[in-house]
Amino acid sequence: MKKISVVGFGKIGQAIVANMLQNGIHVVAVDINPELKQVFDSGAYSSSEPGLAAALNQYYKDGALTITHDFAAVNDSAAVIVAIPLLVDKQKRIMDEPFLDCFKQLAPHFHDNVLIVIETSIPVGYGRNTVVPAIESQGKQHGKDFLLVHSPERIKSGTMLDQLLRTPKVIGGVSTEATAKALEIYTWFFDEKLIHLVDSIEAAEMVKLAGMAYRDVNIALSNQLAAFAQKIDVDFANLIPLINTDGEAFLLQPGIGVGGHCTPVYPYFLINNFKEAGLDFDLASRSRVINDGMAEHAVSLANPHVHEKNALILGLSFRPNIKEDTFSTSYLLNEALQSHGFRVQLHDTEFSAEELVRKGFTACADVYASGAEVLFLVTMHKEYASLDFKRLAASGVKVIIDGRNQLNSNTIEDAGMRYIGIGR
């Protein structure tokens, strides 16, 4: 049976593994968390990702999936796919010591030009200039012991297994030999029509980063247009579908900032790449400032209409009904509100009160008993679509800031509250 190792058995790694298992490959999942194996041994593994738990539990039971924290288990693999995060701090500066240490620990088990694939998004040039030297510092040689390629993962929580069946797979290597070997192996578990080879590892590295920079710049443009439209009493948010009908524009919706693993982070990789090349990626830099500044803008929309300064934030997750809060806009909004003297509570359908407290928030157990004067919708969880606005008004809420432009303004105003959207 064909054998591939995947290092990093988090949510992305799990989806990658499930896809390969479904194509008849034996997979060794390596993760530094020793409790993962115990979870699968006990049958307690679960996932909010559709189809993931059923697939992985069954393949583990059948013996097609091996889970371990031992790096030596990658021996004799046709490929080693690395899907561990490249960590950044609050200032979005790369903290890559754990990432590079993983490759150094794996290096003793690289031989006979084993294929190494980085699926984690990385800066342009990072594979050739940083990862290869890190591996070679352990006495290994590219082109003799290992071949390195980058193939950026481009899937999102919610429909990951389906996305793996339809999202084009980009591959670029340090050498043509590396790219050719990756093509051969990826056809084991990808439709060859989905695979796109690029000329170098740097080209592959740029694909995901450019896509995220585009998204961030697009949203920043909408946010600035929304601020202007609000000044002149034009409903910009509802104009966007009409603007996009010309076949040229594809404006995204404005909102209270941008959260997640990718969009708030990867533009900084490119910004630093530009600096290293003696250039200034001022468009991306400015977009980051604009989008992070939307939390302060949202507070400014509420300030003229409140007196008690009690606020309730709805949603910590950066995506509806997905329990993930990396660089969530709610962190920025919480800070902005507190800096303006607000007492702030937060409610989220996916996180427990204890989890919210550990993350630095004052948890709200009941949205109808918060005592809040102003409510900020940050995450459009499905449960918030059925809010009882009359009960909210009766509880003392006077203003709703709709940070996603998805609530019914007429229903809110009929209940006696002021509705304020972003660009509405």
URHUVEN-V525821 format. One record per pair of residues at least 12 apart in sequence whose ideal C-beta (glycine too) atoms are under 7 Angstrom apart, sorted by the first residue. I is the first residue (numbers start at 1). GAP is how many residues later the second one is. D is the distance in whole Angstrom. If there is no record, write none. Layout:
I,GAP,D + I,GAP,D
This chain:
1,25,5 + 2,23,5 + 2,24,7 + 2,76,6 + 2,186,6 + 3,23,5 + 3,25,7 + 3,73,7 + 3,74,5 + 3,75,6 + 4,16,6 + 4,21,6 + 4,23,6 + 4,73,6 + 4,74,6 + 4,75,5 + 4,77,7 + 5,23,4 + 5,25,6 + 5,68,7 + 5,69,4 + 5,72,4 + 5,75,5 + 6,21,6 + 6,23,5 + 6,75,5 + 6,77,6 + 7,23,5 + 7,73,6 + 7,75,5 + 7,76,7 + 7,77,6 + 7,95,6 + 7,99,7 + 8,23,6 + 8,74,6 + 8,75,4 + 8,76,4 + 9,20,4 + 9,22,4 + 9,27,6 + 9,58,7 + 11,38,7 + 11,146,7 + 12,71,5 + 12,141,6 + 13,16,7 + 13,70,4 + 14,33,7 + 14,38,6 + 14,42,6 + 15,34,7 + 15,37,6 + 15,140,6 + 15,145,4 + 15,146,6 + 15,149,6 + 16,65,6 + 16,67,6 + 16,103,7 + 17,12,6 + 17,39,7 + 17,48,7 + 18,34,6 + 18,37,5 + 18,38,6 + 18,143,6 + 19,142,7 + 19,145,5 + 19,170,6 + 20,169,5 + 21,34,7 + 21,38,4 + 21,43,6 + 21,44,6 + 22,33,7 + 23,165,6 + 23,166,4 + 25,163,6 + 25,164,6 + 26,38,6 + 27,37,7 + 27,38,5 + 28,38,5 + 28,40,7 + 28,45,5 + 28,46,7 + 28,49,7 + 29,36,7 + 29,37,7 + 29,38,5 + 30,38,6 + 30,39,7 + 30,41,6 + 30,43,6 + 30,44,6 + 31,38,6 + 32,37,6 + 33,36,7 + 34,35,5 + 36,31,6 + 37,30,5 + 37,31,7 + 40,20,5 + 40,27,6 + 43,14,7 + 45,12,6 + 48,274,7 + 48,275,6 + 49,108,6 + 49,111,6 + 50,109,7 + 51,110,5 + 52,109,7 + 71,34,5 + 71,35,5 + 71,38,6 + 72,37,6 + 74,32,6 + 74,35,5 + 75,34,5 + 77,37,7 + 78,37,7 + 78,107,6 + 79,35,7 + 79,36,4 + 79,38,6 + 79,106,5 + 80,26,7 + 80,34,6 + 80,36,5 + 81,36,5 + 81,38,6 + 82,20,7 + 82,35,7 + 82,36,5 + 82,37,7 + 82,38,6 + 83,36,5 + 83,37,6 + 83,70,7 + 84,15,6 + 84,18,6 + 84,36,6 + 85,35,6 + 86,13,5 + 86,34,5 + 86,36,6 + 88,177,6 + 92,173,6 + 92,176,4 + 100,34,5 + 103,28,6 + 103,31,5 + 103,32,5 + 104,30,6 + 104,34,6 + 107,28,5 + 107,31,4 + 107,33,5 + 108,30,7 + 110,25,7 + 110,30,5 + 110,35,5 + 110,36,4 + 111,34,5 + 113,31,7 + 113,32,7 + 113,33,6 + 113,34,5 + 114,32,5 + 115,32,5 + 115,34,7 + 115,66,5 + 115,67,6 + 115,70,6 + 116,30,5 + 116,31,7 + 116,32,5 + 117,32,5 + 117,34,6 + 117,65,7 + 118,13,7 + 118,32,5 + 119,32,6 + 119,33,7 + 119,34,5 + 121,31,5 + 121,87,5 + 121,88,7 + 121,141,7 + 121,145,6 + 122,28,7 + 122,83,6 + 123,82,7 + 123,146,4 + 123,149,6 + 123,150,6 + 124,78,5 + 124,81,5 + 124,82,5 + 124,85,7 + 124,149,5 + 125,77,6 + 125,148,7 + 126,79,7 + 127,21,6 + 127,23,5 + 127,47,7 + 127,74,5 + 127,78,6 + 128,46,5 + 128,73,6 + 128,74,7 + 131,17,6 + 132,16,6 + 132,42,6 + 142,32,6 + 143,32,6 + 143,34,7 + 147,26,7 + 147,28,7 + 147,30,6 + 147,31,4 + 147,34,6 + 148,25,7 + 148,26,5 + 148,30,6 + 148,53,7 + 149,22,6 + 149,23,6 + 149,24,4 + 149,29,5 + 149,30,6 + 149,33,4 + 149,52,6 + 150,22,6 + 150,51,5 + 150,54,4 + 150,55,5 + 151,18,6 + 151,19,6 + 151,20,5 + 151,31,7 + 151,53,6 + 152,18,6 + 152,52,6 + 152,55,6 + 152,56,4 + 154,13,5 + 154,54,6 + 155,12,6 + 157,162,6 + 157,165,5 + 157,167,6 + 158,164,6 + 168,26,5 + 168,28,5 + 169,17,6 + 169,21,5 + 169,25,5 + 169,26,5 + 169,27,7 + 170,26,5 + 170,28,6 + 170,34,5 + 170,37,5 + 171,12,6 + 171,15,6 + 171,24,6 + 171,26,5 + 171,33,6 + 172,26,4 + 172,27,7 + 172,28,5 + 172,29,5 + 172,31,5 + 172,32,3 + 173,28,6 + 174,27,5 + 179,18,6 + 183,12,6 + 183,14,6 + 208,58,7 + 209,57,5 + 209,60,5 + 209,61,5 + 212,50,5 + 212,51,5 + 212,54,4 + 212,55,6 + 213,54,5 + 213,57,6 + 213,71,5 + 215,48,5 + 216,42,6 + 216,47,5 + 216,51,5 + 216,68,7 + 216,71,5 + 216,72,7 + 216,75,6 + 217,66,6 + 217,67,7 + 217,70,5 + 218,33,7 + 218,34,5 + 219,33,5 + 219,39,6 + 219,72,6 + 220,67,4 + 220,70,4 + 220,71,5 + 221,30,7 + 222,29,5 + 222,30,6 + 222,31,6 + 222,32,4 + 223,31,5 + 223,67,6 + 223,68,6 + 223,71,6 + 224,66,6 + 225,198,7 + 226,28,4 + 226,196,5 + 226,197,3 + 227,70,7 + 229,194,5 + 230,193,6 + 235,189,5 + 236,187,4 + 237,16,6 + 237,17,6 + 237,168,4 + 237,184,6 + 237,185,7 + 237,186,5 + 237,187,5 + 240,13,6 + 253,152,6 + 254,168,5 + 254,169,5 + 255,39,7 + 255,148,5 + 255,149,6 + 255,167,6 + 256,38,5 + 256,39,6 + 256,42,5 + 256,73,5 + 256,77,6 + 256,122,6 + 256,147,3 + 256,166,7 + 257,34,5 + 257,35,6 + 257,37,4 + 257,38,6 + 257,72,4 + 257,75,6 + 258,33,5 + 258,71,7 + 259,59,3 + 259,68,5 + 259,69,4 + 259,70,5 + 260,58,5 + 260,59,7 + 260,66,6 + 260,67,6 + 261,65,5 + 264,63,4 + 265,62,7 + 267,17,4 + 267,20,7 + 267,21,6 + 270,14,6 + 271,13,5 + 271,14,6 + 292,40,6 + 295,34,6 + 295,37,4 + 295,38,4 + 295,41,5 + 296,40,5 + 298,35,6 + 298,78,6 + 298,103,5 + 298,105,6 + 299,37,5 + 299,38,6 + 299,41,6 + 301,100,6 + 301,119,5 + 302,72,5 + 302,97,6 + 302,99,6 + 303,37,7 + 305,93,7 + 305,94,5 + 305,113,6 + 306,67,5 + 306,68,5 + 306,93,6 + 308,65,5 + 309,32,5 + 309,33,5 + 309,34,7 + 310,33,5 + 310,61,6 + 310,62,5 + 310,63,5 + 311,26,5 + 311,31,5 + 311,33,5 + 311,61,6 + 311,63,5 + 311,65,6 + 312,33,5 + 312,35,7 + 312,52,6 + 312,55,7 + 312,58,5 + 312,60,4 + 312,63,5 + 313,17,5 + 313,20,6 + 313,21,7 + 313,31,7 + 313,33,4 + 313,63,5 + 313,65,6 + 314,33,6 + 314,61,6 + 314,62,7 + 314,63,5 + 314,64,6 + 314,65,7 + 314,70,6 + 315,15,6 + 315,33,6 + 315,62,7 + 315,63,4 + 315,64,2 + 315,66,6 + 316,12,5 + 316,14,5 + 316,30,6 + 316,32,4 + 316,35,6 + 316,40,7 + 316,63,7 + 317,31,6 + 317,33,5 + 317,62,5 + 320,59,6 + 320,60,5 + 320,61,5 + 320,62,7 + 321,29,7 + 321,60,5 + 321,61,6 + 323,27,4 + 323,28,7 + 325,34,7 + 329,49,6 + 330,16,6 + 330,48,5 + 333,43,6 + 333,45,6 + 334,12,7 + 334,27,6 + 344,18,6 + 345,17,5 + 345,18,7 + 345,19,4 + 345,25,5 + 345,27,7 + 346,15,4 + 346,16,7 + 346,17,6 + 346,18,6 + 347,17,4 + 347,20,5 + 349,32,5 + 349,34,5 + 353,12,6 + 368,23,5 + 368,24,7 + 368,27,5 + 369,26,6 + 371,25,6 + 372,24,7 + 372,25,6 + 373,23,6 + 373,24,7 + 373,25,5 + 373,26,7 + 374,24,7 + 374,25,4 + 374,27,7 + 375,17,7 + 375,22,5 + 375,25,5 + 376,25,5 + 376,27,6 + 377,23,7 + 377,24,7 + 377,25,5 + 377,26,5 + 377,27,6 + 377,30,6 + 378,25,5 + 380,24,5 + 380,26,5 + 389,22,6 + 389,23,5 + 389,26,4 + 389,28,7 + 390,25,5 + 392,25,7 + 393,22,5 + 393,23,5 + 393,24,5 + 397,20,6 + 398,19,6 + 398,20,6 + 399,18,6 + 399,19,5 + 399,21,7 + 400,12,5 + 400,17,6 + 400,19,6 + 401,19,5 + 402,17,7 + 402,18,7 + 402,19,4 + 403,19,6 + 405,16,5 + 405,17,6 + 405,19,6 + 409,12,7
